[in-house]
């Protein structure tokens, strides 16, 4: 399940509440074609990895979060553990995305 984040405070709280669980954040935009291509993969992976926290951030609605996370390409997928960024991916094949999740969870 993907939780859509509405503001920076909610984003920070989600990272803190996750503790040592892996958090995967999708930074996307409605107008961006690759975001739409990656959406079904992100959704599928969220169903497969039920002990991982999946967050969605629309950069047009949450520019503050995107800037704070140094997002400069859409889509960007960042992985966090203990509130620290540990990995970053862009539009990658599903097998590579899944391998990164397996490596960090």
MDAnalysis code that builds the backbone (N, CA, C; Angstrom):
import MDAnalysis as mda
import numpy as np

u = mda.Universe.empty(315, n_residues=105, atom_resindex=np.repeat(np.arange(105), 3), trajectory=True)
u.add_TopologyAttr("name", ["N", "CA", "C"] * 105)
u.add_TopologyAttr("resid", np.arange(1, 106))
u.add_TopologyAttr("resname", ["UNK", "UNK", "UNK", "UNK", "UNK", "UNK", "UNK", "UNK", "UNK", "UNK", "UNK", "UNK", "UNK", "UNK", "UNK", "UNK", "UNK", "UNK", "UNK", "UNK", "UNK", "UNK", "UNK", "UNK", "UNK", "UNK", "UNK", "UNK", "UNK", "UNK", "UNK", "UNK", "UNK", "UNK", "UNK", "UNK", "UNK", "UNK", "UNK", "UNK", "UNK", "UNK", "UNK", "UNK", "UNK", "UNK", "UNK", "UNK", "UNK", "UNK", "UNK", "UNK", "UNK", "UNK", "UNK", "UNK", "UNK", "UNK", "UNK", "UNK", "UNK", "UNK", "UNK", "UNK", "UNK", "UNK", "UNK", "UNK", "UNK", "UNK", "UNK", "UNK", "UNK", "UNK", "UNK", "UNK", "UNK", "UNK", "UNK", "UNK", "UNK", "UNK", "UNK", "UNK", "UNK", "UNK", "UNK", "UNK", "UNK", "UNK", "UNK", "UNK", "UNK", "UNK", "UNK", "UNK", "UNK", "UNK", "UNK", "UNK", "UNK", "UNK", "UNK", "UNK", "UNK"])
u.atoms.positions = np.array([
    [0.836, -1.186, 0.000],
    [0.000, 0.000, 0.000],
    [0.882, 1.250, 0.000],
    [0.510, 2.201, -0.802],
    [1.262, 3.450, -0.918],
    [0.510, 4.547, -0.179],
    [1.225, 5.215, 0.699],
    [0.642, 6.339, 1.432],
    [1.068, 7.635, 0.760],
    [0.102, 8.435, 0.352],
    [0.391, 9.727, -0.251],
    [0.658, 10.743, 0.845],
    [1.760, 11.466, 0.711],
    [2.176, 12.437, 1.721],
    [1.715, 13.830, 1.285],
    [1.057, 14.533, 2.194],
    [0.451, 15.831, 1.863],
    [1.332, 17.032, 2.184],
    [2.257, 16.899, 3.158],
    [3.097, 18.042, 3.530],
    [4.367, 17.563, 4.226],
    [5.319, 18.468, 4.399],
    [6.642, 18.142, 4.951],
    [6.560, 17.530, 6.338],
    [5.668, 18.054, 7.191],
    [5.525, 17.502, 8.541],
    [5.085, 16.050, 8.510],
    [4.179, 15.731, 7.600],
    [3.709, 14.349, 7.458],
    [4.836, 13.450, 6.934],
    [5.634, 13.973, 6.004],
    [6.774, 13.230, 5.468],
    [7.772, 12.911, 6.584],
    [8.146, 13.923, 7.349],
    [9.101, 13.734, 8.447],
    [8.571, 12.748, 9.476],
    [7.292, 12.846, 9.805],
    [6.679, 11.934, 10.777],
    [6.676, 10.494, 10.256],
    [6.408, 10.327, 8.967],
    [6.388, 8.980, 8.385],
    [7.774, 8.342, 8.459],
    [8.813, 9.123, 8.184],
    [10.180, 8.589, 8.287],
    [10.506, 8.218, 9.734],
    [10.128, 9.082, 10.655],
    [10.410, 8.821, 12.071],
    [9.634, 7.608, 12.573],
    [8.351, 7.531, 12.226],
    [7.511, 6.423, 12.677],
    [7.967, 5.079, 12.133],
    [8.625, 5.072, 10.981],
    [9.081, 3.819, 10.380],
    [10.232, 3.199, 11.147],
    [10.947, 3.995, 11.927],
    [12.068, 3.452, 12.696],
    [13.105, 2.824, 11.787],
    [13.419, 1.531, 12.037],
    [14.435, 0.873, 11.217],
    [13.848, 0.118, 10.023],
    [12.554, 0.305, 9.762],
    [11.958, -0.260, 8.549],
    [12.435, 0.529, 7.338],
    [12.524, -0.141, 6.223],
    [12.862, 0.536, 4.978],
    [11.667, 1.376, 4.525],
    [11.947, 2.605, 4.091],
    [10.931, 3.497, 3.528],
    [11.349, 3.799, 2.094],
    [10.438, 3.560, 1.150],
    [10.688, 3.858, -0.255],
    [9.747, 4.994, -0.654],
    [10.324, 6.072, -1.153],
    [9.551, 7.260, -1.500],
    [9.598, 7.481, -3.008],
    [8.419, 7.603, -3.616],
    [8.314, 7.914, -5.041],
    [8.025, 9.396, -5.198],
    [8.934, 10.114, -5.828],
    [8.733, 11.522, -6.160],
    [8.301, 11.567, -7.622],
    [7.054, 11.918, -7.864],
    [6.480, 11.872, -9.206],
    [5.744, 13.171, -9.511],
    [5.271, 13.265, -10.743],
    [4.443, 14.398, -11.158],
    [3.385, 13.878, -12.123],
    [2.196, 14.434, -12.024],
    [1.071, 13.998, -12.845],
    [1.359, 14.167, -14.337],
    [2.076, 15.203, -14.726],
    [2.338, 15.521, -16.126],
    [3.478, 14.703, -16.726],
    [4.208, 13.947, -15.904],
    [5.440, 13.286, -16.316],
    [5.187, 11.862, -16.814],
    [5.499, 11.604, -18.079],
    [5.287, 10.288, -18.673],
    [5.981, 9.152, -17.943],
    [7.294, 9.250, -17.640],
    [7.965, 8.176, -16.916],
    [7.358, 7.897, -15.530],
    [6.787, 8.913, -14.893],
    [6.103, 8.691, -13.611],
    [4.935, 7.725, -13.811],
    [4.200, 7.918, -14.897],
    [3.070, 7.034, -15.186],
    [3.536, 5.627, -15.531],
    [4.676, 5.500, -16.204],
    [5.212, 4.184, -16.538],
    [5.681, 3.428, -15.292],
    [6.228, 4.150, -14.327],
    [6.743, 3.521, -13.110],
    [5.660, 3.253, -12.071],
    [4.518, 3.929, -12.161],
    [3.463, 3.800, -11.148],
    [2.996, 2.359, -10.931],
    [2.715, 1.571, -11.979],
    [2.277, 0.191, -11.740],
    [3.364, -0.671, -11.092],
    [4.622, -0.393, -11.406],
    [5.724, -1.138, -10.792],
    [5.806, -0.810, -9.308],
    [5.724, 0.473, -8.978],
    [5.761, 0.899, -7.576],
    [4.598, 0.278, -6.800],
    [3.414, 0.287, -7.412],
    [2.221, -0.300, -6.785],
    [2.418, -1.797, -6.555],
    [2.922, -2.497, -7.554],
    [3.142, -3.944, -7.434],
    [4.154, -4.258, -6.341],
    [5.257, -3.527, -6.317],
    [6.278, -3.758, -5.300],
    [5.753, -3.460, -3.899],
    [4.885, -2.471, -3.777],
    [4.317, -2.164, -2.452],
    [3.451, -3.322, -1.963],
    [2.813, -4.037, -2.862],
    [2.021, -5.209, -2.490],
    [2.877, -6.413, -2.142],
    [4.043, -6.518, -2.759],
    [4.942, -7.649, -2.517],
    [5.760, -7.486, -1.243],
    [6.093, -6.264, -0.905],
    [6.962, -5.996, 0.256],
    [6.140, -5.329, 1.357],
    [5.375, -6.122, 2.061],
    [4.425, -5.590, 3.041],
    [5.097, -5.068, 4.312],
    [6.356, -5.390, 4.537],
    [7.054, -4.878, 5.720],
    [7.877, -3.632, 5.413],
    [7.717, -3.125, 4.192],
    [8.386, -1.904, 3.761],
    [7.328, -0.807, 3.671],
    [7.702, 0.409, 4.050],
    [6.789, 1.551, 3.976],
    [6.970, 2.233, 2.621],
    [5.878, 2.408, 1.886],
    [5.911, 3.061, 0.586],
    [5.164, 4.392, 0.676],
    [5.864, 5.472, 0.291],
    [5.281, 6.812, 0.312],
    [5.285, 7.394, -1.093],
    [4.264, 8.177, -1.400],
    [4.182, 8.880, -2.667],
    [4.166, 10.376, -2.440],
    [4.976, 11.099, -3.207],
    [5.048, 12.556, -3.117],
    [4.883, 13.131, -4.520],
    [3.838, 13.914, -4.722],
    [3.648, 14.645, -5.973],
    [4.454, 15.939, -5.850],
    [5.493, 16.067, -6.661],
    [6.394, 17.217, -6.501],
    [5.714, 18.548, -6.804],
    [4.697, 18.533, -7.642],
    [3.987, 19.784, -7.921],
    [3.161, 20.238, -6.726],
    [2.699, 19.303, -5.921],
    [1.917, 19.618, -4.724],
    [2.802, 19.796, -3.489],
    [4.038, 19.279, -3.545],
    [4.908, 19.256, -2.369],
    [6.339, 19.642, -2.748],
    [6.494, 20.806, -3.321],
    [7.811, 21.260, -3.742],
    [8.771, 21.386, -2.562],
    [8.258, 21.713, -1.393],
    [9.101, 21.848, -0.196],
    [9.789, 20.516, 0.115],
    [9.041, 19.419, 0.045],
    [9.628, 18.100, 0.309],
    [10.660, 17.770, -0.764],
    [10.302, 17.976, -2.021],
    [11.219, 17.660, -3.116],
    [12.535, 18.428, -2.984],
    [12.447, 19.708, -2.641],
    [13.665, 20.512, -2.467],
    [14.474, 20.018, -1.271],
    [13.809, 19.723, -0.167],
    [14.503, 19.249, 1.033],
    [15.225, 17.924, 0.781],
    [14.685, 17.126, -0.145],
    [15.270, 15.819, -0.461],
    [16.185, 15.873, -1.683],
    [16.443, 17.085, -2.178],
    [17.335, 17.290, -3.324],
    [16.912, 16.506, -4.568],
    [15.619, 16.488, -4.816],
    [15.100, 15.812, -6.005],
    [15.265, 16.744, -7.197],
    [15.978, 16.269, -8.216],
    [16.183, 17.102, -9.401],
    [15.794, 16.390, -10.696],
    [15.201, 15.210, -10.561],
    [14.742, 14.450, -11.717],
    [13.455, 13.729, -11.341],
    [12.544, 13.642, -12.309],
    [11.261, 12.996, -12.054],
    [11.113, 11.839, -13.035],
    [10.766, 10.647, -12.607],
    [10.565, 10.255, -11.216],
    [11.891, 9.935, -10.513],
    [11.910, 10.147, -9.231],
    [13.022, 9.766, -8.368],
    [12.458, 8.893, -7.254],
    [13.188, 7.842, -6.933],
    [12.788, 6.936, -5.860],
    [13.915, 6.901, -4.841],
    [13.613, 7.361, -3.631],
    [14.617, 7.380, -2.575],
    [14.262, 6.352, -1.513],
    [15.307, 5.762, -0.919],
    [15.126, 4.785, 0.147],
    [15.750, 5.326, 1.417],
    [15.003, 5.162, 2.509],
    [15.422, 5.663, 3.812],
    [15.360, 4.550, 4.848],
    [16.255, 4.649, 5.806],
    [16.216, 3.790, 6.981],
    [16.707, 4.631, 8.149],
    [15.988, 4.577, 9.260],
    [16.336, 5.384, 10.432],
    [16.452, 6.862, 10.072],
    [15.529, 7.325, 9.218],
    [15.424, 8.717, 8.794],
    [16.582, 9.207, 7.922],
    [17.438, 8.288, 7.475],
    [18.590, 8.651, 6.645],
    [18.422, 8.070, 5.240],
    [18.712, 8.868, 4.225],
    [18.652, 8.370, 2.856],
    [19.800, 7.400, 2.634],
    [19.461, 6.208, 2.105],
    [20.480, 5.187, 1.893],
    [20.645, 4.814, 0.421],
    [19.687, 5.199, -0.414],
    [19.791, 4.858, -1.829],
    [18.860, 5.763, -2.631],
    [19.143, 5.858, -3.925],
    [18.310, 6.657, -4.809],
    [18.311, 6.006, -6.188],
    [17.120, 5.855, -6.745],
    [16.946, 5.265, -8.067],
    [16.117, 6.208, -8.923],
    [16.194, 5.988, -10.219],
    [15.376, 6.761, -11.143],
    [14.477, 5.770, -11.877],
    [14.118, 5.998, -13.088],
    [13.279, 5.059, -13.832],
    [14.135, 3.844, -14.186],
    [13.988, 2.776, -13.407],
    [14.786, 1.562, -13.594],
    [13.859, 0.372, -13.841],
    [14.373, -0.710, -14.397],
    [13.547, -1.901, -14.568],
    [13.090, -2.458, -13.219],
    [11.973, -3.158, -13.247],
    [11.398, -3.692, -12.010],
    [12.387, -4.582, -11.264],
    [13.135, -5.426, -11.979],
    [14.058, -6.327, -11.302],
    [15.126, -5.552, -10.523],
    [15.577, -4.409, -11.066],
    [16.584, -3.594, -10.375],
    [15.989, -2.899, -9.152],
    [14.762, -2.430, -9.304],
    [14.054, -1.785, -8.196],
    [13.848, -2.799, -7.067],
    [13.380, -3.992, -7.439],
    [13.136, -5.046, -6.455],
    [14.441, -5.449, -5.763],
    [15.522, -5.549, -6.514],
    [16.817, -5.928, -5.934],
    [17.289, -4.896, -4.907],
    [17.075, -3.622, -5.188],
    [17.465, -2.574, -4.243],
    [16.645, -2.681, -2.960],
    [15.354, -2.946, -3.092],
    [14.512, -3.129, -1.898],
    [14.996, -4.320, -1.087],
    [15.251, -5.448, -1.762],
    [15.724, -6.640, -1.067],
    [17.056, -6.383, -0.361],
    [17.924, -5.637, -0.997],
    [19.225, -5.331, -0.419],
    [19.124, -4.529, 0.863],
    [18.156, -3.616, 0.935],
    [18.091, -2.674, 2.049],
    [17.081, -3.024, 3.138],
    [16.161, -3.943, 2.866],
    [15.103, -4.160, 3.875],
    [15.556, -4.950, 5.074],
])
